[in-house]
């Protein structure tokens, strides 16, 4: 306790350093109706001293200055300058007048530069920090769903802290489509640990860096959607950028903010299973037997998940120094038994001014630690849900809750399961394990440490010119292991040596670290020349990323169940050991200029040249690549007289060309080592075709308007992007120097429309209703593909393929065999026959809509988000297996009807009479060699994603400035969903891992209670 008190005393002195201060207090309200205005910016003119009003419009600003002027500004209102004399201690009563337009709105753009929104020639959208924390989520990116047009989020089915896949304006590359993530103007590396072991092995997700950010530290997120918006970031910003601005201290008395929330989770969208028909035969995995009444083991298997998210922050300082400190903690017990997630975050930030505000410093440090036990996995074997769902009806599940027995012959505890020894030949045809054995004897553990350190120095040469030097360090350490005990299904645990199964367990272990260093030097200017304004930036940067680590997978242990590196059987070669050491560096020169005339017309120009180490061994002498962008904005409402209901009207156009370099070591021949022997596998560029950077050319045409006294606002964008020189690898031709060849080829086109519509539907007295719609429709087409790749090019090792004339996200797999009329062909038992591989669908939606609403009455506020994805398909391997094994409700319904009503013919063309036998039909669809076409489902879904109700508590204790209590819910229900699982969930978030499910954790419905208070 003494240590805690000493720490609090230290931080209190640190936050209040500097200072004999005076208090300037007051209230800001609307000139028309007198309503208080929360969030108004109050700043001492000529300094960085400032604060903002609370929920009641009140403010308290601390300063040591005597005679001063306050700059008062708020979105949608005319700014005011208020003079305060040294001897004036009277509370200020400031009334703001609503402006006719929002011409002074400022947004954060590339490189963290603030620009007037009206001068931008491209589309951006901003989400404020309070919107990200209304419904708590460990990964703040999940709360962008439905709030940003042009943005699509896919989540992994790996529970709390799982990685997310964010795509802006469609998939463009066969490598990565993730945007660049930028914290306070400086890029970070979002290393995603989502990998795939094939469609049946499933995926192992290890989370991403975004989940380590504390949402309560975020002030706002601005999304730069197109290449024009992110062109200054070069190859890093080829897929757009997400600008994260964190909170910082403000001058004045110390402020303490506390947020404490608890959430409960329940599985929401479980498979529909049957308990009417029993096991086929006593030794069968299937349940096509006689009718009866059987118990449901699923309902009692899952736990009620609980999540506690707590955060505390201190801020304060003087006009010369402001500080911010926060600590956050998340503790989660998942719905899957034994799954736990713990996270700790610490954030420090200091902003200081020196030499009469000539020199300013901004430095921050963010540290996070995650510890995860048994993060949910997908797949046939390492997911406990396969054995749970497919457990033969009629067997006694209660018996197997004691999941192991002692084997006197082996002197070990082994798995107790009804058919654990059925697959002695390691064929993989027996899929089940005891779910409790998987949880307790195939456990995984993961630790992650992440540090983001940043520093910025800015020197103001004049009032319109400054020089800025910045740098960031992003350091990550990861450890992961899976311990597979002896007694696990041999196909995933054992090793056959001379025909004898060695089953002492399997040990998988990974360790890795990543160091990303970024630095830049900028010259920034903003100069007014009569009617002309010039805003410019010129700079240079260096980005250095180094990754190293190793992955061990050993199936032969000397002593059973001793999971140590020293226990690897010394006379056995390591099953798999991979050590990596990747290094890459990009050096850049760049510049931008924005020229404005009478604040009516703006021209935007950017240029950048990157020199990448990955292109060091190409014949190109410069080893670099150049790209540029240009844009034009016209404020129509300033150039011409428009109808009175139009308050603001803007037309914009932009073009950009952005590069993206190739993978590390792809331009330099590399030998592959295997089992300590140099093999003949050599990779390198295709002879005579030197590798080049990937190039995206993007056009955007947009319109922004505000109408009816700014009650209605609209942002409409049309875009088209062509991405060329895709990076491909494929097997080299016979006799070639390289066994694996890399080359550039392809042309992928994305074109679409985005609409962001906002309406202040009701604004009367204490009652307001704000509503907004975000709409996106994107079309993707592959116009060119690399020669020599054949008809299709598989990505991700799953069902996703690229094909000429197709689209990213196309599924390709085994189809039903049909006759010339398209009728199914069946055998003499009514079993459908498999045909050739064919196109099955596409996992990308045709359109996405998000509808956001906020209703306020007095001290109560209600917010809800409804979003929908329309079109697209998904593959449910899970449902295919459940149907095939006869445990799904769908298979039971078919039996009740007497079969499956599908027109069919036999091989000789004879029509099949009556219904197809249910067992024959579904047996052909499921399993490893099943007909994938029968596992395709419509991905259209509409859901009530978020709902929150908050109440501003009446405050009687003077130390409390404000407090609120809120109830919230997430994934409350589907208005429509025809797929047998949540189509938003994916086995992995890597390229080629989306759009299908195989025994992944189901979506959860969450209810939360959050208390927030400020002191």
Secondary structure as GFF3:
##gff-version 3
##sequence-region A 1 1015
A	DSSP	alpha_helix	2	15	.	.	.	ID=ss1
A	DSSP	beta_strand	22	30	.	.	.	ID=ss2
A	DSSP	beta_strand	41	44	.	.	.	ID=ss3
A	DSSP	beta_strand	50	52	.	.	.	ID=ss4
A	DSSP	beta_strand	58	63	.	.	.	ID=ss5
A	DSSP	beta_strand	68	73	.	.	.	ID=ss6
A	DSSP	beta_strand	80	84	.	.	.	ID=ss7
A	DSSP	beta_strand	92	96	.	.	.	ID=ss8
A	DSSP	beta_strand	106	108	.	.	.	ID=ss9
A	DSSP	three_ten_helix	110	112	.	.	.	ID=ss10
A	DSSP	beta_strand	114	116	.	.	.	ID=ss11
A	DSSP	three_ten_helix	117	119	.	.	.	ID=ss12
A	DSSP	beta_strand	124	128	.	.	.	ID=ss13
A	DSSP	alpha_helix	129	132	.	.	.	ID=ss14
A	DSSP	three_ten_helix	140	144	.	.	.	ID=ss15
A	DSSP	beta_strand	151	156	.	.	.	ID=ss16
A	DSSP	beta_strand	164	168	.	.	.	ID=ss17
A	DSSP	beta_strand	180	183	.	.	.	ID=ss18
A	DSSP	beta_strand	186	188	.	.	.	ID=ss19
A	DSSP	beta_strand	194	196	.	.	.	ID=ss20
A	DSSP	alpha_helix	198	201	.	.	.	ID=ss21
A	DSSP	beta_strand	203	205	.	.	.	ID=ss22
A	DSSP	three_ten_helix	209	212	.	.	.	ID=ss23
A	DSSP	three_ten_helix	215	217	.	.	.	ID=ss24
A	DSSP	beta_strand	218	224	.	.	.	ID=ss25
A	DSSP	alpha_helix	227	230	.	.	.	ID=ss26
A	DSSP	three_ten_helix	231	237	.	.	.	ID=ss27
A	DSSP	beta_strand	241	246	.	.	.	ID=ss28
A	DSSP	beta_strand	252	267	.	.	.	ID=ss29
A	DSSP	beta_strand	305	317	.	.	.	ID=ss30
A	DSSP	beta_strand	321	333	.	.	.	ID=ss31
A	DSSP	beta_strand	340	354	.	.	.	ID=ss32
A	DSSP	beta_strand	359	373	.	.	.	ID=ss33
A	DSSP	alpha_helix	384	390	.	.	.	ID=ss34
A	DSSP	three_ten_helix	398	401	.	.	.	ID=ss35
A	DSSP	beta_strand	404	407	.	.	.	ID=ss36
A	DSSP	beta_strand	412	415	.	.	.	ID=ss37
A	DSSP	alpha_helix	435	441	.	.	.	ID=ss38
A	DSSP	beta_strand	444	460	.	.	.	ID=ss39
A	DSSP	beta_strand	465	484	.	.	.	ID=ss40
A	DSSP	alpha_helix	490	493	.	.	.	ID=ss41
A	DSSP	beta_strand	495	497	.	.	.	ID=ss42
A	DSSP	beta_strand	500	502	.	.	.	ID=ss43
A	DSSP	beta_strand	506	529	.	.	.	ID=ss44
A	DSSP	beta_strand	532	554	.	.	.	ID=ss45
A	DSSP	three_ten_helix	565	567	.	.	.	ID=ss46
A	DSSP	beta_strand	576	597	.	.	.	ID=ss47
A	DSSP	beta_strand	601	612	.	.	.	ID=ss48
A	DSSP	three_ten_helix	613	615	.	.	.	ID=ss49
A	DSSP	beta_strand	624	635	.	.	.	ID=ss50
A	DSSP	alpha_helix	636	639	.	.	.	ID=ss51
A	DSSP	beta_strand	646	660	.	.	.	ID=ss52
A	DSSP	beta_strand	670	674	.	.	.	ID=ss53
A	DSSP	beta_strand	677	685	.	.	.	ID=ss54
A	DSSP	beta_strand	694	707	.	.	.	ID=ss55
A	DSSP	beta_strand	712	731	.	.	.	ID=ss56
A	DSSP	beta_strand	740	764	.	.	.	ID=ss57
A	DSSP	beta_strand	767	784	.	.	.	ID=ss58
A	DSSP	beta_strand	792	794	.	.	.	ID=ss59
A	DSSP	beta_strand	801	803	.	.	.	ID=ss60
A	DSSP	beta_strand	810	816	.	.	.	ID=ss61
A	DSSP	beta_strand	824	826	.	.	.	ID=ss62
A	DSSP	beta_strand	834	842	.	.	.	ID=ss63
A	DSSP	beta_strand	847	857	.	.	.	ID=ss64
A	DSSP	beta_strand	860	870	.	.	.	ID=ss65
A	DSSP	beta_strand	873	876	.	.	.	ID=ss66
A	DSSP	alpha_helix	877	884	.	.	.	ID=ss67
A	DSSP	alpha_helix	889	897	.	.	.	ID=ss68
A	DSSP	beta_strand	904	906	.	.	.	ID=ss69
A	DSSP	alpha_helix	918	925	.	.	.	ID=ss70
A	DSSP	three_ten_helix	932	935	.	.	.	ID=ss71
A	DSSP	beta_strand	936	938	.	.	.	ID=ss72
A	DSSP	beta_strand	941	952	.	.	.	ID=ss73
A	DSSP	beta_strand	962	977	.	.	.	ID=ss74
A	DSSP	beta_strand	985	986	.	.	.	ID=ss75
A	DSSP	beta_strand	996	997	.	.	.	ID=ss76
A	DSSP	beta_strand	1004	1014	.	.	.	ID=ss77
###
